């Protein structure tokens, strides 16, 4: 299922970079970050190359395509030591569902990812924080195929293979540029005591080597490549000081 979202990701990423450059040009007072920390909720849109997975589902039973736009919700946090940023985040994907051509089986795609982040403050003042950040972590995707309809308890015992859950776990790398606007609690115009933050992070996920598909006890050979390699955009809402 193709759509125009990749274009929007690229445009917004370019706008964030241009905005950062303009901020530097207008204010030559680069200040060191005050020590502190933030915690936040995140909503994310991620692009992934799932053509191979959709092709396998189509040839196996005429299953509907999953969208290449994967949306997720999660949270994270970081601490700041002078300019150094250390933190982490975790996300759970909003599941996508479909059915086969005969409407006998339901397919579900879901998963999650997490990463340890390291970055540095490129620019900060009372209301703006601008920072690049690198992440390393992991991603786990799950594909479930379940039979639709009804069955008796004895039928299930006699023929238990009515559902299967396949998982793929891989190393995840990413890089992003973050821009946060800080709604300060303090009244002093030259210092920050704490406040709410509203921000955006635009970046790119990279999976260098997608893992094998498998169940809890079985490794599955010949599975489709499913790398979460592509751009992402995240809305950040939180607080700290």
NORSULQUI-V534699 format. One record per backbone hydrogen bond with DSSP energy under -0.5 kcal/mol. NH is the residue of the N-H (numbers start at 1). CO is the residue of the C=O. If there is no record, write none. Layout:
nh/co
NH/CO
NH/CO
This chain:
nh/co
7/4
8/4
9/5
10/6
11/7
12/8
13/9
14/10
15/11
16/12
17/13
18/14
19/15
20/16
21/17
22/18
23/19
24/20
25/21
26/22
27/23
30/28
31/29
31/124
36/80
38/78
39/239
40/76
41/237
42/74
43/235
44/72
45/233
46/70
47/231
48/68
49/227
50/48
54/50
55/51
56/52
57/53
58/54
59/55
60/56
61/57
62/58
63/57
64/99
68/1
70/46
70/68
71/69
72/44
73/92
74/42
75/90
76/40
77/88
78/38
79/86
80/36
81/84
82/80
83/81
84/81
85/119
86/79
87/117
88/77
89/115
90/75
91/113
92/73
93/111
94/71
96/109
98/107
100/105
101/61
103/100
106/146
107/98
108/144
109/96
110/142
112/140
113/91
114/138
115/89
116/136
117/87
118/134
119/85
120/132
121/83
122/120
122/130
123/130
125/128
129/180
130/123
131/178
132/120
133/176
134/118
135/174
136/116
137/172
138/114
139/170
140/112
141/168
142/110
143/166
144/108
144/142
145/164
146/106
147/162
148/104
156/152
157/153
158/154
159/155
162/160
164/145
166/143
167/214
168/141
169/212
170/139
172/137
173/206
174/135
175/204
176/133
177/202
178/131
179/200
180/129
181/198
182/127
183/181
183/196
184/182
185/194
186/194
191/188
195/240
196/183
197/238
198/181
199/236
200/179
201/234
202/177
203/232
204/175
205/230
206/173
208/206
213/220
214/167
215/218
220/213
221/219
229/227
230/205
230/228
232/203
233/45
234/201
235/43
236/199
237/41
238/197
239/39
240/195
241/37
